[in-house]
Amino acid sequence: MGSRESEQPLRRADSVGDRVSKIFEEEVSVGKASLAFRRTPGRGHPVVMLHGMMDCAESWDPFARALSRPTLAFDLPGFGHSSLAGDDIWKWQGLFDRALKKLEVDSAFLLGHSLGGALACALVAKQPERVRSLLVIAPAGFSRIPLAQVLARPEIEFLLGQTAPRAMRFRPLVNLTYRNLFSHHHDPSDELMSRLVASRSAMVPGIRNGMHLLRELSENRLGEIPYEGPVAGLWGEYDRMVPPKYSRKGFLKIFPEAETDVLEGIGHHPQEEAPGETLDWIAGHTGSSIREPMLVSADLPFG
């Protein structure tokens, strides 16, 4: 398992203190697969973070730095620096279960967004005793996902594979797609745009597998999950990918005691669209204090 320290220049959203939490980039091998993850030190049980489609573990950096608990933010298979691992949610579950055991994570908070939310639920379904609480943001697996069913069609998949890497170089086109499919009238941040451009070719196989997986979850949703611990769900009011009207209802059928919240004026990506509110929600449901204010890249404007 390798490790290296990330020294990306950051500045604060306010003037409290000068200390910046370190993030260590590591990887763990499980059989033929390799899972990359980003780790921050802290106090208490860790928060395991699982991102959504078309992103990577780096998207959790501002939250990981802000929380007082240690964090482990993983690249999903085929994204970031993790290897491909097929398109079956239960294969992914087994892979991550073995990885967490290898890393000696015996008890953790699970946090997942979208596809990562479905994976978090699959993990808790198989190992409920190891999960202190389950937190999901716009999770897949509890309702139909019409867009995934369309994008996973062979002809659309082929077209996207040929054109998406080039198309993602053009900011206006990415802005238009993001504003109309993923967010609610919010442009992607410069950080998100940089991640998309940097990985636009490498992530195509991962996107293909992810879309297959989302289509399967749309048609065959997650069933009974024998977990009695704390559960919390968060949605954006205008989420077009996983509409809360249906997803929240399906989620509460599986977790009737769950605490659920819907953020007004927000789409599918609360971490990008309302980071402060999302951080408060995560901190509240993990019993974590906020040791640092939210951090933004040095080349980003405040606000």
N, C-alpha and C positions, 0 to 999 in steps of 0.2 A: 504493500500500500504506500503510494507516494504522497508527498505533501510539499506544498510551496505556499508562500505567503503572498496575498494580494495587496499591492500597495497603490491601488487606483486613487488618484487625488480626489478628495472629497471636501466639501464645506458644509456648514450647518445651515439650517433654515432659521436659526436665531443665534444668539451670541453666548449661549451657555457653555462655558468650559472649552477646553482645547483637545480633550482626549478623544481619539477615534478608535473604535474597536477593530481588532485585527480579524481578517477573514483568511482562513487557510484552505487552499484548494487541494483536495485529496481524491483518491479513487480506491475502490475495493473490487476485487475480482471474485466472481461467483461462477464456477465452472468456466465456460468459454466466454461468458459475458463480463463486461467491465462497467461499473457504475461510478460516475464522477459525482463528487459532492463538495459543497462549500461549508466549512465548519467555523463557528464562532464559539469561544469559551464563555462560560457563565456559571451561575449558581443554580443548583437544583436539577430536576429532571429535564431532559432536552425536549425541544420542539422539532419534530421532523416535518420538513416542508416539501411539498410536491407541487410543481408548477403545472400550468395548462398547456394546450396546444400552441405551437409556433413560438415557444419561449424557452427559457432555460433556468437553471438554479439561480443565476445571477439576478433574476428579477426580484428575488426575496432579500437581496442585500440590505436595503434600507431598513427593513423590518428586523432582520437578524441583528444588525448593529444596534438597533434601538432597544431590543428586549434584554432583560437581565438574565434570562435563562440561556443555557447553551442551545445552539441550533445546529441542525444538519439539513441543508437544503440540497436535494438530489436533482441531477439532470435525469429526466425520464429517458428510457431506451430510445435511441435514435435522435436525441436532442442534446445540444451542448456537446460535452465530451464523452457521453455514455454510448456504448455500442448498441447496435440493433438487437432486439430480443423478441421478434415476432409481433403478432397483433392479437394476443389473447390476454384478457385482463387477469385471468387466474394464473397464467404463466408469469406475468409480471409480478403478481402477488407473491408467488413462490420465490422469485428472484430477490425481491426486496426483503422478504422475511429472512432468507438466508443471509443477505447482506447485513441486516440489522443484528442478527445473532453473531455474525463474524465480528462486527464492531462492538459487541457486548452492550448493545442497547436493550436492556431488559424491560424498561418501563419508560414510556414517552407520550407526549402529546402529539397527535397526528393532525396536520394541517394540509389541506389540499384544495386546489382550485380547478374547476372544470374536469378535465380528464384526470388530473391529479387528485381531485375529490373522489372520483370513482375508485381510483387505486387505493386511497386512504380507507374507503368503506370496505373494499375487498380485504385489505389487511386486517381490519378490525373484525371482519367476519370469521377469519381463520384463527386469529390470536387475540381474542377480546381481553384476556387477562393481562396482556402486556401494554394496553392502551389506557392512559390516565384520563384522557378525554379526546373526543373526535370533533374537529372543527372543519367544516367544508364551506367553500365559497362557490356558488353557482355550480354544484356538482352534476356531472353526467351520471346516467344510470337510473334515473327516477321518472323520466318522461321521454316522449319522442323528441328527437333532435332532427327536424326536417332538413336543415342545412347540411348536416353530416351525411344524411342519406343521399342527398343530391351530389355532393362533392365526392363521395366514394364510388359513384358510378364509373365504370371502366373508361368511358370516353372522356368524361370530365377529369378523371384522375390523370389520364394521359396528357390532356391539354395543359393542365396545371403543372405537371412535371416538366413540360417543355417550355412553358412561358413564365412560371412564377419566379425563378431565380433572376431573370432579367427584369421582370416587372417590379420586383422589390427594390430596385435601385432608384426608382422614381418616386420621390417623396409625395408629390400631389396624388398619385395613384394609390399609394399606401394609405395616405390620409383619408382619401375617399372611401376605401374599403374598410378601414378601421372604424371610421365614424358611422358607417351604415350597417356594419355587421357585428362589430364587437363592442363598441362603446356607444354612448348616447351623446352624440355631438361633441366628442372630445377627440382631439388629434393625439396620435401616439407621442409619447415623450421622446426627446432626443436620445435618451438611453435605450429605449425600446427599439427605436428606429435603427440605432447603431448595431444592436444585437441581431436584428433581422437582416440587415445588409451583410454583416460579417459572416453569417451562417446560412445565407440564402440558398446556396447550392448543397451544402452538406446536410441540411435538414430535410430535403425533399423526401428521401426514403423514410425518415421518421414521421413526416406529415402523412405520407401514404399509409403507413401502418397505424398511425393514430386515427386517421379517418375511418379505416376499416374497423378499428376497435370501437369508435364512437357510433358507427352505424350498427354494430352488433349490440351495443348497450342500448341504443334507441329501440331496437326490435325485441331484444331479450333483456329486460331490465333486471337490476339487482333484486334478489328475493329477500327472504327473511334473514336478518342479521342478529345473532344471539348476543347482543351487547347491552348491558344495563348501566353503563357508566354515563357520565355527562356528554351530551351531544349538542352542538350548536351549528346552525346553518345561516348563511348570509347570501342575499341576492340583491341584484340591482333591479330597480323598478321597471326599467325598459330593456331588460336583457332579451335580445332576439335569439340568441343561441340556445339558452336554457330558460325559457320564460317562467318566472316564478309562479304564475297562476297554476301551472301544471306540475312543475318540478317540486315546488314546495309541498303541494298536496301529496305527491307520491312519496316524498321524503318523510312526511309525517305519518304515513301509513306504516313505514318501516320503523321509524323512531317517534312514536306518539308523544314522548315526554321531552322531545328536543326543544330547545329555545331557538326560535327563528326570527330573523330580522330582514327587512327590505329597505334598502337605501333609496331615497327619493332622487329622481333625476339622474340615475346611474344605469349603465348598461351591464355588459358581461364581465367587465374588468375593474372591479372596485379598487384593487391595489393600485391601479394607474389613475383612475378617475377620482377617487376619494381616499388617498393614502392615509391621511390623518385619522379619519373615522375608522378605516380598516385596521390601523395599528391599535387604536383604543379597543376595538372589538377583540382582536387577537390577544392583547395583553390581559383584558378582563377575563377571557375564558381559559387562559393558561396560568392565571395567578402570577403573572410576571409584572414587575415594575418596569417603567420605561426609563432606562438608565441614560439614554441620550435622546435628544430630539431627532426627528426625521432628518436624514441626510440626503443631499442631492449632489449630482456631479458638479465638479468645479466649473464646467463650462455652461451650466444651465442657469438661467435667470431665476431669481426667487419668485415665489407666488405662483 
